[in-house]
Amino acid sequence: MPTGKGSGNPISLAKTFLDAWRLRHGPPADIDARRRERLARLIEFARAHSPFYFKRYADLPAEIDDLRMLPPSAKHELMERFDEWVTDPQVTREGVDAFVDDPARIGDLYLGRYMVFATSGTTGRPGIFLQDGDAMTIYAALLSARRLPSLIPAGALGPFLRQRGRTAAVITVGGHFTSSVIERLARRRYPILSGRNRVFSILAPLPDLVRSLNAFRPAVLGSYPTALAVLAREQEEGRLKIRPALALTGAEWLSPGVRERIAAAFRCPVRDTYAASEFMGIAFDCRHGRLHVNADWVVLEPVDEAYRPVPPGRASYTTLLTNLVNRVQPILRYDLGDSVTTLPCPCPCGSALPAIQVEGRRDEVLYFVGPRGDTVPILPMAVATVVEETPGVRTWQAIQRGPALLALRLEEAAGYERRQVAEVVARRLRDFLTSQGLPQVAVETTDEPPRRDPVGGKLRQVFADLK
């Protein structure tokens, strides 16, 4: 039987940075060689030190030369078998749950050595992902070598410096979410920068958010595409008056139209990142707007409903992710749930890293009519935060049915009573809408289960159906 064990000497940040820098425009064969070598080591380690993988791969050959020989894994099964999945016997689900239940521990290292990220509880229990020291070193090296050099293009450095590099992140806050953990850790390690980096809650009423951003005057504005689109409208109409040198997006699909609108409103470049709690920095975009996968450290497999590979140029049903560095929780062929298209043509930027298009969440901003006849936008990520932080929610949809009506479809998690979960979610949503100046909006739960899109098969969670 496997036993917990470390992965050896710590990875060198300097060496990893130089390797990542060189491979950006190096031969694709070099990237493939790194990936194959790292994958072989990962599989060997997982079989030796994770009871979950020891049993799961027991009937497979000793040598795995094709990743597709491994069965896919899903979030719910890894969470259900958490204590068997991890490779460090000191890590337990009970202990990690107690850690993430304490907001004072955001940014701390669990057991003094692991970063902990919690995802929203859409499976009834939140997803918990630990990252070891080597993984964090790799993410830092990739960020330094492949992301930071491209963020401030020619002409934007001056405004960035004149505004003293102030960074505003409009995100989900309050839990052990990846963005919150990284922000808190950065504040502790680099206190000199704490006054220049501020986090603004996605749940804040829009007028309050606009006033706060006007007072802060960020040089960099980061948020979800839907949130930046709403802020772009505030900028266009003169209520928001900021001049960022750069806008950063992530977590949602960034369409070309939305990118253009944000860039035009703020008169600055818009840059996108594809990241997840399972692997920070899956892909970074280039100056041509294409996302390039860090394929020497992460494997993405666009697949159809039966987990069969789809060809370049065709959107996948879902995507399997393999993290080639993290050892405390080996992630192999993990169903990420995103639709990804591998772009078939080489990118004009010259990068040797494969380019992709990611759809991810494709939810809508909801527009309700306020008590004074004004239009109030409600961000989909804000709705998701309210719903998914409610215990007992498995899957859900929030659908705007009219100018003052929000309908909910819910599926409860095992061990929960649907009526009670629905009542709590509806109450929390009503409280949130009231805080946004919409006390008249009714929230009603229906007996309908959440429905997937009949064409693409995806579950849209926040959208309007006003027919």
VMD Tcl script that draws the C-alpha trace (Angstrom):
set ca {
  {0.00 0.00 0.00}
  {1.18 3.54 -0.70}
  {2.41 5.83 2.01}
  {2.66 9.62 2.12}
  {5.98 11.02 1.07}
  {7.45 14.24 -0.25}
  {8.54 14.70 -3.84}
  {12.24 15.28 -3.11}
  {14.30 18.46 -3.23}
  {12.32 21.69 -3.66}
  {12.03 23.03 -7.20}
  {14.26 26.01 -7.96}
  {12.37 29.18 -8.85}
  {15.30 30.58 -10.85}
  {15.82 27.43 -12.93}
  {12.10 27.04 -13.55}
  {11.82 30.69 -14.61}
  {14.66 30.34 -17.12}
  {13.24 27.11 -18.53}
  {9.76 28.63 -18.87}
  {11.21 31.72 -20.53}
  {13.20 29.71 -23.08}
  {10.36 27.36 -23.98}
  {7.96 30.18 -24.94}
  {9.45 30.30 -28.42}
  {11.40 27.05 -28.36}
  {10.72 23.97 -30.47}
  {7.37 22.30 -29.69}
  {9.32 19.03 -29.36}
  {11.05 20.41 -26.26}
  {7.70 21.25 -24.66}
  {6.43 17.76 -25.47}
  {9.56 16.17 -23.98}
  {9.16 18.10 -20.72}
  {5.49 17.14 -20.54}
  {6.14 13.43 -21.11}
  {8.91 13.28 -18.52}
  {6.86 15.12 -15.90}
  {3.76 13.05 -16.60}
  {5.65 9.78 -16.11}
  {6.99 11.01 -12.77}
  {3.54 12.17 -11.67}
  {1.85 8.85 -12.45}
  {4.60 6.93 -10.68}
  {4.29 9.18 -7.62}
  {0.48 9.01 -7.53}
  {0.46 5.22 -7.69}
  {3.06 4.97 -4.94}
  {1.68 7.53 -2.47}
  {-2.07 7.98 -3.04}
  {-4.29 5.07 -1.91}
  {-6.97 6.33 -4.30}
  {-4.74 6.05 -7.37}
  {-3.07 2.88 -6.09}
  {-6.46 1.12 -6.28}
  {-7.69 2.97 -9.36}
  {-4.66 2.08 -11.48}
  {-4.08 -1.41 -10.05}
  {-5.01 -3.18 -13.29}
  {-3.12 -0.84 -15.60}
  {0.34 -1.57 -17.02}
  {3.36 -0.53 -15.01}
  {4.44 1.81 -17.82}
  {1.83 4.32 -19.03}
  {2.87 5.82 -22.37}
  {-0.51 7.33 -23.26}
  {-2.45 9.58 -20.89}
  {-5.71 8.28 -22.36}
  {-5.05 4.91 -20.74}
  {-5.99 6.52 -17.41}
  {-9.67 6.79 -16.46}
  {-11.01 10.34 -16.01}
  {-11.75 11.65 -12.53}
  {-14.51 13.95 -11.31}
  {-14.61 16.54 -8.56}
  {-17.34 14.80 -6.56}
  {-15.49 11.46 -6.35}
  {-12.21 13.09 -5.35}
  {-13.97 15.09 -2.63}
  {-15.82 12.00 -1.39}
  {-12.53 10.06 -1.15}
  {-10.45 13.01 -0.04}
  {-8.47 11.17 2.67}
  {-7.52 8.40 0.20}
  {-6.67 10.87 -2.55}
  {-4.10 13.00 -0.70}
  {-0.53 11.75 -0.43}
  {0.27 13.27 2.96}
  {-1.39 11.22 5.76}
  {-1.38 14.31 7.99}
  {-3.85 15.96 5.62}
  {-7.46 15.02 6.40}
  {-10.79 16.32 5.15}
  {-11.88 16.97 8.72}
  {-8.79 19.04 9.42}
  {-9.00 20.99 6.17}
  {-12.71 21.68 6.69}
  {-11.95 23.15 10.10}
  {-9.20 25.26 8.52}
  {-11.41 26.76 5.77}
  {-14.28 27.34 8.21}
  {-12.09 29.90 9.95}
  {-11.93 33.18 7.95}
  {-9.01 34.32 10.11}
  {-6.90 31.59 8.45}
  {-7.29 32.98 4.92}
  {-3.76 33.26 3.53}
  {-2.25 30.94 6.16}
  {-0.50 27.70 5.24}
  {-2.33 24.56 6.32}
  {0.01 22.44 8.46}
  {2.55 25.16 7.81}
  {3.21 23.97 4.23}
  {0.11 23.88 2.01}
  {-1.94 26.60 0.35}
  {-5.66 25.82 0.54}
  {-8.23 26.98 -2.01}
  {-11.95 26.36 -1.57}
  {-14.33 26.44 -4.52}
  {-18.03 27.10 -4.29}
  {-20.20 24.32 -2.94}
  {-22.10 23.34 -6.05}
  {-21.75 19.64 -5.18}
  {-23.15 20.05 -1.67}
  {-19.67 20.29 -0.19}
  {-17.15 22.83 -1.40}
  {-14.20 21.66 -3.42}
  {-10.98 21.81 -1.45}
  {-7.68 22.00 -3.31}
  {-4.27 22.02 -1.66}
  {-1.14 23.24 -3.39}
  {2.30 22.25 -2.16}
  {5.43 24.38 -2.19}
  {6.68 23.11 -5.54}
  {3.34 23.90 -7.17}
  {3.36 27.46 -5.84}
  {6.93 27.88 -7.10}
  {5.90 26.75 -10.58}
  {2.92 29.12 -10.65}
  {5.19 32.00 -9.60}
  {7.75 31.12 -12.27}
  {5.11 30.92 -15.01}
  {3.63 34.22 -13.90}
  {7.03 35.91 -13.91}
  {8.29 34.44 -17.18}
  {5.15 34.39 -19.30}
  {2.53 36.73 -17.85}
  {4.17 39.78 -16.33}
  {6.37 40.72 -19.34}
  {3.27 41.04 -21.53}
  {0.98 42.90 -19.16}
  {2.24 46.45 -19.59}
  {2.59 47.05 -23.33}
  {4.32 50.00 -24.91}
  {2.53 53.23 -24.06}
  {0.87 51.93 -20.89}
  {3.88 51.92 -18.59}
  {3.78 55.70 -18.12}
  {0.17 55.84 -16.86}
  {0.83 52.79 -14.70}
  {3.75 54.47 -12.94}
  {2.01 57.84 -12.66}
  {-0.80 56.13 -10.74}
  {1.78 54.40 -8.52}
  {0.79 50.96 -9.71}
  {-2.46 50.90 -7.71}
  {-4.36 47.67 -8.38}
  {-8.09 47.17 -7.83}
  {-9.61 43.67 -7.89}
  {-13.42 43.44 -7.98}
  {-13.94 39.84 -6.93}
  {-15.70 37.40 -4.63}
  {-14.35 37.93 -1.13}
  {-14.75 36.50 2.35}
  {-13.92 32.82 1.82}
  {-10.86 30.73 1.06}
  {-11.31 31.41 -2.66}
  {-8.14 31.47 -4.73}
  {-8.24 35.22 -5.31}
  {-8.87 35.98 -1.62}
  {-6.10 33.65 -0.43}
  {-3.50 35.04 -2.84}
  {-4.46 38.63 -2.03}
  {-4.20 38.05 1.73}
  {-0.89 36.20 1.36}
  {0.56 39.02 -0.76}
  {-0.45 41.59 1.84}
  {1.34 39.66 4.56}
  {4.50 38.99 2.61}
  {4.74 42.42 0.96}
  {3.14 44.91 3.38}
  {4.70 47.83 1.51}
  {2.32 47.10 -1.37}
  {-0.82 46.69 0.75}
  {-1.89 50.31 0.29}
  {-1.57 50.01 -3.47}
  {-3.60 46.81 -3.82}
  {-7.24 46.85 -2.84}
  {-10.02 44.29 -3.12}
  {-13.61 45.34 -3.74}
  {-16.50 42.95 -3.18}
  {-18.51 41.81 -6.17}
  {-21.56 41.98 -3.86}
  {-21.23 45.74 -3.27}
  {-24.06 47.92 -4.67}
  {-22.95 49.39 -7.98}
  {-23.11 53.08 -6.90}
  {-20.95 52.29 -3.85}
  {-18.47 50.39 -6.00}
  {-18.23 53.26 -8.48}
  {-17.57 55.78 -5.70}
  {-14.88 53.60 -4.18}
  {-13.10 53.08 -7.51}
  {-13.25 56.79 -8.28}
  {-11.60 57.52 -4.94}
  {-8.93 54.82 -5.37}
  {-8.04 55.60 -9.03}
  {-6.52 52.24 -9.95}
  {-3.77 51.82 -12.51}
  {-4.86 48.18 -12.98}
  {-8.49 47.07 -12.83}
  {-9.17 43.34 -12.55}
  {-12.49 41.50 -12.45}
  {-14.79 39.11 -14.29}
  {-15.73 40.05 -17.88}
  {-19.40 40.63 -16.99}
  {-18.39 42.92 -14.12}
  {-15.95 44.87 -16.28}
  {-18.64 45.23 -18.95}
  {-20.98 46.81 -16.39}
  {-18.21 49.09 -15.14}
  {-17.44 50.01 -18.76}
  {-21.02 51.24 -19.11}
  {-20.62 53.30 -15.94}
  {-17.45 54.76 -17.45}
  {-19.20 55.52 -20.75}
  {-22.02 57.33 -18.95}
  {-19.63 59.39 -16.86}
  {-20.37 58.04 -13.40}
  {-17.12 56.08 -13.25}
  {-14.12 58.29 -13.93}
  {-10.93 56.25 -13.83}
  {-8.01 55.86 -16.22}
  {-6.49 52.41 -15.75}
  {-3.43 51.51 -17.76}
  {-4.58 47.90 -17.93}
  {-7.73 45.81 -17.44}
  {-7.43 42.15 -16.41}
  {-10.15 39.52 -16.76}
  {-10.66 35.90 -15.78}
  {-13.11 33.20 -14.57}
  {-15.67 33.86 -17.32}
  {-15.72 33.77 -21.10}
  {-14.32 36.97 -22.59}
  {-16.01 37.48 -25.94}
  {-14.36 39.66 -28.62}
  {-17.23 42.14 -28.38}
  {-16.95 42.52 -24.61}
  {-13.16 42.84 -24.87}
  {-13.56 45.68 -27.39}
  {-16.14 47.47 -25.27}
  {-14.00 47.33 -22.12}
  {-10.92 48.49 -24.04}
  {-12.81 51.38 -25.65}
  {-14.44 52.55 -22.41}
  {-11.23 52.58 -20.38}
  {-8.90 53.33 -23.29}
  {-6.48 50.62 -22.23}
  {-5.46 47.09 -23.18}
  {-7.54 44.18 -21.88}
  {-5.70 40.99 -20.96}
  {-7.22 37.61 -20.15}
  {-6.05 34.68 -18.00}
  {-7.40 31.14 -17.81}
  {-6.90 29.80 -14.30}
  {-8.52 27.47 -11.77}
  {-8.05 26.34 -8.19}
  {-6.80 23.07 -9.67}
  {-3.99 24.87 -11.56}
  {-3.24 28.57 -11.30}
  {-2.27 30.03 -14.65}
  {-3.48 27.38 -17.08}
  {-3.12 29.82 -19.96}
  {-2.16 33.47 -20.54}
  {-3.20 35.53 -23.52}
  {-0.81 37.20 -25.94}
  {-1.07 40.55 -27.70}
  {-3.29 38.93 -30.32}
  {-5.84 37.91 -27.69}
  {-5.15 34.18 -27.89}
  {-4.77 32.12 -24.73}
  {-1.57 30.04 -24.73}
  {-1.55 26.93 -22.54}
  {1.44 26.42 -20.25}
  {1.67 22.96 -21.76}
  {4.99 22.06 -20.20}
  {3.32 21.99 -16.75}
  {-0.37 21.32 -17.42}
  {-2.18 19.04 -19.86}
  {-5.57 20.01 -21.28}
  {-7.62 17.44 -23.19}
  {-10.69 18.82 -24.99}
  {-13.15 15.89 -25.14}
  {-16.74 15.05 -26.06}
  {-19.49 13.62 -23.83}
  {-17.85 10.18 -23.88}
  {-14.41 11.61 -23.03}
  {-13.17 11.06 -26.57}
  {-10.73 13.66 -27.94}
  {-12.14 16.35 -30.21}
  {-10.07 17.72 -33.12}
  {-8.60 21.23 -33.25}
  {-11.12 23.84 -34.31}
  {-14.05 22.12 -32.63}
  {-15.46 23.13 -29.24}
  {-15.28 20.38 -26.62}
  {-18.10 19.23 -24.40}
  {-15.75 19.36 -21.42}
  {-12.01 19.37 -20.76}
  {-9.76 17.07 -18.76}
  {-6.93 18.69 -16.78}
  {-3.73 17.09 -15.54}
  {-1.54 19.09 -13.14}
  {2.05 17.96 -13.67}
  {3.57 19.47 -10.52}
  {1.28 19.26 -7.47}
  {2.01 16.17 -5.41}
  {-0.12 16.54 -2.28}
  {-3.28 16.11 -4.38}
  {-2.33 14.53 -7.73}
  {-4.79 15.70 -10.39}
  {-4.91 13.39 -13.42}
  {-7.49 13.68 -16.20}
  {-9.77 15.76 -13.98}
  {-13.10 16.84 -15.52}
  {-12.84 20.62 -15.43}
  {-16.26 21.22 -16.97}
  {-15.16 23.95 -19.42}
  {-15.65 23.92 -23.16}
  {-12.30 24.51 -24.87}
  {-11.37 24.81 -28.54}
  {-7.78 24.17 -29.63}
  {-6.94 26.70 -32.33}
  {-5.54 24.87 -35.37}
  {-3.35 27.63 -36.84}
  {-0.06 28.94 -35.39}
  {-0.41 32.20 -33.50}
  {1.10 35.33 -35.11}
  {2.85 36.09 -31.81}
  {5.24 33.22 -32.50}
  {4.67 31.33 -29.25}
  {5.35 27.60 -29.36}
  {2.70 27.05 -26.67}
  {-0.67 25.79 -27.99}
  {-3.43 28.38 -28.33}
  {-6.99 27.79 -27.17}
  {-10.35 29.51 -26.87}
  {-12.21 28.96 -23.61}
  {-15.91 29.40 -23.08}
  {-16.20 28.61 -19.38}
  {-19.09 30.34 -17.65}
  {-21.38 32.07 -20.14}
  {-23.88 33.63 -17.78}
  {-25.68 36.92 -18.31}
  {-25.92 40.19 -16.46}
  {-29.53 40.56 -15.27}
  {-31.23 43.95 -15.54}
  {-34.10 44.69 -13.16}
  {-36.25 47.81 -12.95}
  {-35.71 49.65 -9.66}
  {-38.42 51.35 -7.55}
  {-37.74 54.70 -9.25}
  {-37.85 53.26 -12.74}
  {-34.07 53.04 -13.07}
  {-32.30 49.97 -14.44}
  {-30.18 48.04 -11.94}
  {-27.67 45.47 -13.25}
  {-27.08 42.30 -11.22}
  {-23.83 40.45 -11.91}
  {-24.01 36.68 -12.47}
  {-20.94 36.07 -10.29}
  {-22.68 37.90 -7.43}
  {-25.75 35.67 -7.79}
  {-23.49 32.61 -7.94}
  {-21.69 33.68 -4.77}
  {-24.95 34.06 -2.84}
  {-26.37 30.73 -4.04}
  {-23.24 28.58 -3.94}
  {-22.29 29.61 -0.42}
  {-25.57 28.16 0.83}
  {-25.10 24.67 2.31}
  {-27.03 21.92 0.55}
  {-27.05 23.29 -2.99}
  {-25.93 20.76 -5.60}
  {-26.94 22.34 -8.94}
  {-29.00 25.41 -9.64}
  {-30.23 28.00 -12.12}
  {-31.40 31.57 -11.56}
  {-33.62 32.83 -14.38}
  {-35.04 36.33 -14.74}
  {-38.68 35.98 -15.76}
  {-39.68 39.63 -15.72}
  {-38.61 43.14 -14.66}
  {-39.14 42.19 -11.00}
  {-39.07 38.38 -10.88}
  {-36.24 35.89 -10.39}
  {-37.04 32.18 -10.64}
  {-34.88 29.48 -9.05}
  {-34.36 25.88 -10.09}
  {-32.57 23.86 -7.44}
  {-31.26 20.37 -6.88}
  {-30.31 19.64 -3.30}
  {-27.27 17.67 -2.19}
  {-27.55 14.27 -0.57}
  {-28.64 14.50 3.05}
  {-30.47 17.82 2.65}
  {-34.19 18.56 2.46}
  {-35.05 20.44 -0.70}
  {-37.69 22.74 0.76}
  {-35.41 23.97 3.51}
  {-32.49 24.57 1.12}
  {-34.78 26.44 -1.27}
  {-36.12 28.65 1.51}
  {-32.63 29.61 2.66}
  {-31.41 30.35 -0.87}
  {-34.49 32.43 -1.67}
  {-34.13 34.42 1.54}
  {-30.45 35.09 0.92}
  {-31.16 36.21 -2.64}
  {-33.95 38.52 -1.48}
  {-31.60 40.05 1.09}
  {-28.93 40.52 -1.57}
  {-31.35 42.10 -4.06}
  {-32.60 44.45 -1.34}
  {-29.01 45.52 -0.67}
  {-28.76 46.38 -4.38}
  {-31.81 48.66 -4.18}
  {-34.26 46.06 -5.50}
  {-36.56 45.21 -2.55}
  {-39.52 44.74 -4.90}
  {-37.94 41.88 -6.89}
  {-39.65 38.60 -6.04}
  {-37.67 35.37 -5.77}
  {-39.66 32.22 -6.34}
  {-38.49 28.61 -6.35}
  {-39.96 26.25 -8.90}
  {-40.41 22.50 -8.93}
  {-38.44 22.28 -12.17}
  {-34.94 20.80 -11.94}
  {-32.01 22.67 -13.50}
  {-31.94 22.10 -17.25}
  {-28.93 21.82 -19.51}
  {-28.80 23.56 -22.84}
  {-30.36 21.18 -25.43}
  {-27.73 22.05 -28.04}
  {-24.42 22.24 -26.18}
  {-25.41 20.24 -23.11}
  {-24.00 22.86 -20.73}
  {-25.74 24.18 -17.63}
  {-26.20 27.94 -17.87}
  {-26.73 29.18 -14.35}
  {-27.71 32.84 -14.61}
  {-29.70 34.15 -17.59}
  {-32.83 36.04 -18.61}
  {-35.88 34.48 -20.25}
  {-38.30 37.35 -20.76}
  {-40.48 35.86 -23.50}
}
mol new
graphics top color blue
foreach p $ca { graphics top sphere $p radius 0.5 }
foreach p [lrange $ca 0 end-1] q [lrange $ca 1 end] { graphics top cylinder $p $q radius 0.2 }
display resetview
